[in-house]
Structure formats: C-alpha cells, structure tokens
Amino acid sequence: MDFFASDAFLTALARDYHRARMFEFKRYEVQGRQVRLAEVNGGRVLTTGPFFDYVKPLHPDGPPQRTLNFLPKLVTSVIALDDEDPAASVPPTTLEPAPLIVWGAFGTWEDYLALLGRRSKTLLYNRQRKLRRMLREQGEPVFAFDDPEPEALDLCVKWKIQQYEGGHETLEDPAAIAMLRGLFEDGHLILSTLRVADKYVAVQAGFVWQGEYLYLIPAYDPEFARHGVGRELLLCTLEHSFRQGHKSFDLLQGAEPYKWNFATHVQLIESLGQPPLGRRARAAAERVIKRRLLAVSPQLFYRAKQFFLSGRRRVKETTNRFRG
C-alpha cells in the first residue's frame, strides 16, 4: 500500500485539512481497479487535496465497498527510462508523469553517480565547483536527513512561496499548512536540511513509507542560490536514501527538466472515468482565462492570481469558522 493510501496520510487529509467530524477509509472500484480513499462526514469521497499526488491501484482483496465514476489521478504503469535520453522515452500523456529512481538498478552509490555523469557532463562538475566556493566563502555545509526543528518547516514553506510569483495556492492555505504540520508532528513528514555556519540554507520535505522516499517540497535560501545549495541537498538526500537501503526515491508528479537527470523510471498517471460536468466547465474556464491574461500581460495574470487566491482563502476561513 502506498503512502497516499495509508492511514497516516488519509487521516491528515480528512482531520487536519477538511476538519471532518467523521471519517473512515474504504476500498473503491473505478473501471475494474481498486483504490483506498477516505470518506468524510458520511458520504463525501476525497479524491484530491493538498500534497495528494496520485493513487495507486491495490491488489484486489475481496469485493470493493463502493464504486466511483471518476478518479483524477491513478498510476497506471511504470516504465524504465533510457539511460542516455530519459525524457525522450516518456510517452505522450495528458497528465504530468512522476519520475522515479529505483535503487535496485545500482550495486553501489558510485554506479549511480556514473549514470549522472553520462547524462550530464556538467552536473557533478558544477556541484564540486560550487561546493569548493562555498567552503571557501561560507564554511562547510552540514547535512541532516531527519531534522526535528519546527523552524526548518517554517523556512521550507517561506522559501517555496517566495519562488512562486503570484502566490502558491497550497502553501498559503492555512488548512493545508495545518495538515503539513500534523504530518510533521506525527513523525510522518521528514525534513532534510543543509546548514552553513549553523544557519539553514536549504530544506527538503518528504515522506518515508515502507522503504520508499517521496520527494515533496524542496526549497532553499535565495541568498545562497549561487552556491547550488538546493541541488547539493538533493544529492545528499539521494545518497542517504541509497545507503539506507530504500527501494526507491519518488520524485513525485511534475516534469521539471532537472528530474529527468536523476530518474531511472517514470510512473505514468491517468484519470479514469468521466469528471462531473461542473468540474469540466470550471477547468476549461480557468484555462481560457489564464491563456488570455498571460497573452495581455504576465504581471496582470500574477496580480489576478493573487486576488483570486486571497478571495478563496477568505471564503475557506469563513466556512471553517462557521463549521467550528
């Protein structure tokens, strides 16, 4: 069972994000595939939410308890990537794939570094060059895989928001942050950090579940960007994951170019069934508005996005007060 189907994640989603009075976990069937989801307040099934990347099909264990007409994100297959040109081996898909590193393909950490070297002539060279400059100018970086300090989570959220012009819908949502903090306090969210001169310069939030690492939120201090601290923290975390004997390092959904440098496989994600009419109409309208605003002015789009997210947060806060 994957982490997004676990009691730990589904409890945080139902209890901390949706503030559900009652919730339970059930097996559902969608077009012949079984998945495990949370059902809140006696009927509503949660198929999306903050930090909810995908659903993986379960091995059938008897008849499902309910059926669903639509599931937005299901991992339908995992394929190996070409060593030399990994991105080129990804078939066309309407949803963003989830790159993955399968550690069983490598006997030693040096074997994996050799793969990185074949894919990019500059990645490891630039790492060493920036590391030497940081040592000379700032001091030696100190890596921690599981940092217990709440300050690290605060900085991770702050730095990630700063990277998004126009705002970050999830990380500026108090309910989503409450969910994230709940996962951290319960010991499920792992904060990996890099410090220089006892100052945090990069933080990476992720989950470890049944021998798999899930890469959730990478962030770094913009003042240290020229030292490549974000990439340095990722490589340190990768090495730790390998040496801990994890089965895989899941880079999660998103086709950012840098992920293909590291991935050995890719999880293909599809939607199943027909989405409700209201959902389809809303998604189509949002695409049209975004395209038109960006054509007029990117800054206009970012200001509109800030205004929209601020309004959505106020509505949610009012609704939560009413429920409370």
C-alpha positions as CSV (number, residue, x, y, z in Angstrom):
1,M,0.0,0.0,0.0
2,D,1.4,3.4,-1.0
3,F,1.7,6.4,1.3
4,F,-1.2,8.3,-0.2
5,A,-3.5,5.3,0.7
6,S,-2.1,5.0,4.2
7,D,-4.0,5.7,7.5
8,A,-1.4,8.4,8.2
9,F,-1.9,10.4,5.1
10,L,-5.7,9.9,4.8
11,T,-6.2,10.9,8.5
12,A,-4.2,14.1,8.0
13,L,-6.2,14.9,4.8
14,A,-9.6,14.3,6.5
15,R,-8.9,15.5,10.0
16,D,-6.5,18.4,9.6
17,Y,-7.4,19.7,6.1
18,H,-11.1,19.1,5.8
19,R,-11.7,19.2,9.6
20,A,-14.1,16.3,9.1
21,R,-16.2,15.3,12.1
22,M,-16.3,11.7,11.0
23,F,-14.2,9.8,8.5
24,E,-13.4,6.3,7.5
25,F,-11.3,4.5,4.9
26,K,-12.8,2.3,2.2
27,R,-11.9,0.4,-0.9
28,Y,-13.4,1.8,-4.0
29,E,-13.5,0.4,-7.6
30,V,-13.0,2.5,-10.6
31,Q,-13.2,0.8,-14.0
32,G,-12.0,-2.5,-12.6
33,R,-9.3,-1.1,-10.4
34,Q,-9.4,-0.9,-6.6
35,V,-8.1,2.0,-4.6
36,R,-8.2,3.1,-1.0
37,L,-9.6,6.5,-0.1
38,A,-11.1,8.5,2.7
39,E,-14.8,9.1,3.1
40,V,-15.8,12.1,5.3
41,N,-18.9,13.0,7.1
42,G,-20.9,10.0,6.0
43,G,-20.6,10.2,2.2
44,R,-18.1,12.5,0.5
45,V,-15.1,10.7,-1.0
46,L,-11.8,12.6,-1.1
47,T,-10.0,12.0,-4.4
48,T,-7.9,15.3,-4.4
49,G,-6.3,17.6,-1.8
50,P,-3.1,19.2,-0.9
51,F,0.0,17.1,-1.2
52,F,-2.2,14.3,-2.6
53,D,-0.1,13.4,-5.7
54,Y,-1.8,10.3,-7.0
55,V,-3.5,7.0,-6.2
56,K,-2.0,3.5,-6.9
57,P,-4.2,0.5,-7.6
58,L,-4.4,-2.1,-4.9
59,H,-4.3,-5.8,-5.3
60,P,-8.0,-6.9,-5.1
61,D,-8.8,-8.2,-1.6
62,G,-12.4,-9.2,-2.0
63,P,-15.2,-7.0,-3.4
64,P,-14.9,-3.2,-3.1
65,Q,-17.1,-1.4,-0.6
66,R,-18.2,1.2,-3.2
67,T,-17.7,2.2,-6.8
68,L,-16.6,5.6,-8.2
69,N,-17.4,7.2,-11.5
70,F,-14.3,9.3,-11.7
71,L,-10.7,9.3,-10.3
72,P,-8.5,12.2,-11.3
73,K,-5.0,10.6,-10.9
74,L,-4.1,6.9,-10.9
75,V,-0.7,5.4,-11.5
76,T,-1.4,3.0,-14.4
77,S,2.1,1.9,-15.3
78,V,5.8,2.2,-14.5
79,I,8.4,2.2,-17.4
80,A,12.2,2.2,-17.4
81,L,13.8,5.3,-18.9
82,D,16.6,5.4,-21.4
83,D,20.0,5.9,-19.8
84,E,21.2,8.5,-22.3
85,D,18.0,10.4,-23.1
86,P,15.5,9.7,-20.3
87,A,12.9,12.4,-21.2
88,A,12.6,11.1,-24.8
89,S,11.4,7.7,-23.6
90,V,8.3,9.1,-21.9
91,P,5.1,8.5,-24.0
92,P,2.7,11.4,-24.5
93,T,0.2,11.8,-21.7
94,T,-2.4,14.4,-20.7
95,L,-1.3,14.4,-17.0
96,E,2.2,15.1,-15.7
97,P,4.2,11.9,-15.0
98,A,6.0,11.1,-11.8
99,P,9.7,10.4,-12.3
100,L,11.2,7.7,-10.1
101,I,14.6,6.3,-9.0
102,V,14.7,2.6,-8.5
103,W,17.7,1.9,-6.3
104,G,17.8,-1.8,-7.1
105,A,19.4,-1.0,-10.5
106,F,22.7,0.0,-8.8
107,G,25.1,-2.0,-6.8
108,T,27.0,1.0,-5.4
109,W,26.4,4.7,-5.0
110,E,29.3,5.3,-7.4
111,D,27.3,3.3,-10.1
112,Y,24.5,5.8,-9.8
113,L,27.0,8.8,-10.0
114,A,28.3,7.2,-13.1
115,L,24.8,7.3,-14.7
116,L,24.5,11.0,-13.7
117,G,27.9,11.7,-15.3
118,R,26.8,10.0,-18.6
119,R,23.6,12.1,-18.7
120,S,25.2,15.5,-17.9
121,K,28.8,16.5,-18.3
122,T,28.4,19.4,-16.0
123,L,26.1,18.3,-13.1
124,L,28.7,16.7,-10.9
125,Y,31.5,19.1,-12.0
126,N,29.4,22.1,-11.1
127,R,28.5,20.5,-7.8
128,Q,32.2,20.2,-6.9
129,R,33.0,23.7,-8.1
130,K,30.2,25.3,-6.1
131,L,30.9,23.2,-3.1
132,R,34.6,24.4,-3.1
133,R,33.5,28.0,-3.4
134,M,31.0,27.6,-0.5
135,L,33.7,26.0,1.6
136,R,36.0,28.9,0.9
137,E,33.5,31.7,1.4
138,Q,30.9,30.4,3.9
139,G,32.2,27.2,5.6
140,E,31.4,23.6,5.4
141,P,27.8,22.5,4.8
142,V,26.2,20.2,7.4
143,F,23.6,17.7,6.2
144,A,20.8,16.2,8.4
145,F,18.4,13.7,6.9
146,D,15.7,14.0,9.6
147,D,15.8,17.4,11.3
148,P,13.3,17.7,14.1
149,E,13.3,21.5,14.3
150,P,9.9,23.2,13.5
151,E,11.9,26.2,12.3
152,A,13.1,24.1,9.3
153,L,9.5,23.6,8.2
154,D,8.7,27.3,8.6
155,L,11.7,28.2,6.3
156,C,10.8,25.5,3.8
157,V,7.3,26.9,3.4
158,K,8.5,30.6,3.3
159,W,11.2,30.0,0.7
160,K,8.9,27.9,-1.5
161,I,6.3,30.6,-1.5
162,Q,8.9,33.2,-2.5
163,Q,9.7,31.1,-5.6
164,Y,6.2,31.5,-7.0
165,E,5.3,34.8,-8.5
166,G,1.6,35.4,-7.9
167,G,1.4,33.2,-4.8
168,H,1.3,29.5,-4.0
169,E,-2.2,28.2,-3.7
170,T,-1.4,25.3,-1.4
171,L,1.3,26.7,0.9
172,E,-0.7,29.9,1.5
173,D,-3.7,27.9,2.6
174,P,-3.9,27.7,6.4
175,A,-5.7,24.4,6.3
176,A,-3.0,22.9,4.1
177,I,-0.3,24.1,6.4
178,A,-2.2,22.6,9.4
179,M,-2.2,19.3,7.5
180,L,1.5,19.6,6.8
181,R,2.3,20.4,10.5
182,G,0.1,17.5,11.6
183,L,2.1,15.1,9.4
184,F,5.4,16.6,10.8
185,E,4.3,16.4,14.4
186,D,3.1,12.8,14.0
187,G,6.6,11.9,12.6
188,H,5.5,11.2,9.0
189,L,7.0,14.3,7.3
190,I,10.8,14.2,7.2
191,L,12.7,17.4,6.9
192,S,16.2,17.1,5.4
193,T,18.3,20.1,5.8
194,L,21.6,21.8,4.9
195,R,23.2,24.3,7.3
196,V,26.2,26.5,6.8
197,A,27.7,28.2,9.9
198,D,24.7,26.9,11.9
199,K,22.3,28.7,9.5
200,Y,19.7,26.9,7.4
201,V,20.4,27.3,3.7
202,A,18.2,24.6,2.2
203,V,15.3,22.4,3.4
204,Q,13.6,19.5,1.7
205,A,10.4,18.0,3.0
206,G,9.4,14.4,2.1
207,F,7.9,11.2,3.4
208,V,9.5,7.8,4.0
209,W,7.0,5.0,3.8
210,Q,7.7,1.2,3.7
211,G,11.2,1.7,2.3
212,E,10.3,4.4,-0.2
213,Y,11.2,8.1,-0.1
214,L,8.8,10.6,-1.5
215,Y,10.2,14.0,-2.5
216,L,7.6,16.6,-1.6
217,I,8.9,20.2,-1.2
218,P,12.4,21.4,-2.0
219,A,13.3,24.9,-1.0
220,Y,16.4,27.0,-0.4
221,D,17.6,30.4,0.9
222,P,17.7,32.6,-2.2
223,E,20.8,34.3,-0.8
224,F,22.7,31.0,-1.2
225,A,21.3,30.2,-4.6
226,R,24.7,30.8,-6.4
227,H,26.2,28.1,-4.2
228,G,23.8,25.5,-5.6
229,V,22.5,24.5,-2.1
230,G,19.2,23.1,-3.4
231,R,21.0,20.7,-5.7
232,E,23.6,19.9,-3.0
233,L,20.8,19.0,-0.5
234,L,19.0,16.8,-3.1
235,L,22.2,14.9,-3.8
236,C,22.9,14.4,-0.1
237,T,19.4,13.1,0.4
238,L,19.7,10.8,-2.6
239,E,22.9,9.3,-1.2
240,H,21.4,8.8,2.2
241,S,18.3,7.1,0.7
242,F,20.5,4.7,-1.3
243,R,22.7,3.9,1.7
244,Q,19.7,3.4,3.9
245,G,18.6,0.7,1.6
246,H,15.4,2.3,0.4
247,K,13.7,0.7,-2.5
248,S,13.0,3.9,-4.4
249,F,13.2,7.7,-4.4
250,D,9.9,9.0,-5.8
251,L,10.3,12.5,-7.4
252,L,6.5,12.7,-7.5
253,Q,4.4,14.3,-10.2
254,G,5.9,17.0,-12.3
255,A,8.0,17.0,-15.5
256,E,10.6,19.6,-14.4
257,P,13.7,19.1,-16.6
258,Y,16.0,18.5,-13.7
259,K,14.1,15.5,-12.5
260,W,15.0,13.6,-15.7
261,N,18.7,13.9,-14.9
262,F,18.1,11.8,-11.8
263,A,15.2,9.4,-12.6
264,T,15.6,5.8,-13.8
265,H,11.9,5.1,-14.3
266,V,8.7,7.0,-14.7
267,Q,5.2,6.4,-13.3
268,L,2.5,7.2,-15.8
269,I,-0.6,8.8,-14.4
270,E,-4.1,8.9,-15.9
271,S,-7.6,9.9,-15.0
272,L,-10.3,7.2,-15.0
273,G,-14.0,7.8,-15.8
274,Q,-15.8,11.0,-16.6
275,P,-15.4,14.0,-14.4
276,P,-18.5,15.8,-13.2
277,L,-19.8,18.5,-15.6
278,G,-19.1,21.3,-13.1
279,R,-15.5,20.2,-12.7
280,R,-15.0,20.1,-16.5
281,A,-16.6,23.5,-17.1
282,R,-14.5,25.1,-14.3
283,A,-11.2,23.6,-15.6
284,A,-12.0,24.8,-19.1
285,A,-12.8,28.3,-18.0
286,E,-9.7,28.6,-15.9
287,R,-7.5,27.5,-18.8
288,V,-9.1,30.2,-21.1
289,I,-8.8,32.9,-18.5
290,K,-5.1,32.1,-17.8
291,R,-4.2,32.0,-21.5
292,R,-5.9,35.3,-22.2
293,L,-4.3,37.1,-19.2
294,L,-0.9,35.8,-20.0
295,A,-1.3,37.0,-23.6
296,V,-2.1,40.5,-22.3
297,S,0.5,40.7,-19.5
298,P,2.1,38.1,-17.3
299,Q,2.1,40.6,-14.4
300,L,-1.7,41.1,-14.9
301,F,-2.1,37.3,-14.6
302,Y,0.0,37.2,-11.4
303,R,-2.0,40.0,-9.8
304,A,-5.2,38.3,-10.8
305,K,-3.9,35.1,-9.3
306,Q,-3.0,36.8,-6.0
307,F,-6.5,38.4,-5.9
308,F,-8.2,35.1,-6.6
309,L,-6.2,33.1,-4.0
310,S,-6.8,35.7,-1.4
311,G,-10.5,35.6,-2.0
312,R,-10.5,31.8,-1.9
313,R,-8.7,31.8,1.4
314,R,-11.2,34.3,2.9
315,V,-14.1,32.1,1.9
316,K,-12.5,29.0,3.3
317,E,-11.6,30.7,6.6
318,T,-15.3,31.9,6.9
319,T,-16.6,28.4,6.2
320,N,-14.2,26.9,8.8
321,R,-15.3,29.4,11.4
322,F,-19.0,28.5,10.7
323,R,-18.3,24.8,10.9
324,G,-16.4,25.3,14.2
